[in-house]
Each structure stands twice: as structure tokens, then as C-alpha cells.
């Protein structure tokens, strides 16, 4: 029996191992797909059942579901697009994420685990 590999220290950058899935919504210009996080969460969970929501990254605002902030600590991720990869690592390590479902029309990524 082997012991689990140690988790990288905070601030250590490594490539994300999340499966990247892009859901492109094509529609005539007079129609627009929903950009509501709850709607897109439901779509992602339906498409990739039995995976469940573990987090999100809103590219328009930089808002995200941070486990550190929920624990009363400072969020290390910030809101820049450049730190989205740092957030993806947190999703993998802290929240057991496996899939990153991107909705480009809404500039939103839903993470499932």
C-alpha cells in the first residue's frame, strides 16, 4: 500500500490536470444563451452526470467560489484572468474537481467533481 503523494504548497504553479470541455452555444444574433450561473451549472451537471458542481470562475468579474475565503482566510486567487490557473489547481487539490466545463458565450467556467 502506498501513501498518497503530498499536495503542492500554496503558490506552487503546476499544470492543471482537469479535463477541459468547451460548450459552444451557436444561435442567430437575435437570440442569446443564458449567462446565469445557476442555469449553466444545471446544464453542466446534466451533461456530465454523475459529476457535481464544486466551483466556478466568472471571467467577466473574476468572481469565484473560494474554499479559503469560505474558511475565513484570505483568498489567494485574486480576480485576474492570469490567476484562473491557480484557481484550477485549488479546485483539483481542495475540492476534488475533475472537469472544467467552459461556456465561452458567458465567459464562465463551471468545475465539476
Secondary structure as GFF3:
##gff-version 3
##sequence-region A 1 113
A	DSSP	beta_strand	19	22	.	.	.	ID=ss1
A	DSSP	alpha_helix	37	47	.	.	.	ID=ss2
A	DSSP	beta_strand	53	58	.	.	.	ID=ss3
A	DSSP	alpha_helix	67	70	.	.	.	ID=ss4
A	DSSP	three_ten_helix	81	83	.	.	.	ID=ss5
A	DSSP	alpha_helix	84	95	.	.	.	ID=ss6
A	DSSP	beta_strand	99	103	.	.	.	ID=ss7
A	DSSP	three_ten_helix	104	106	.	.	.	ID=ss8
A	DSSP	beta_strand	108	112	.	.	.	ID=ss9
###
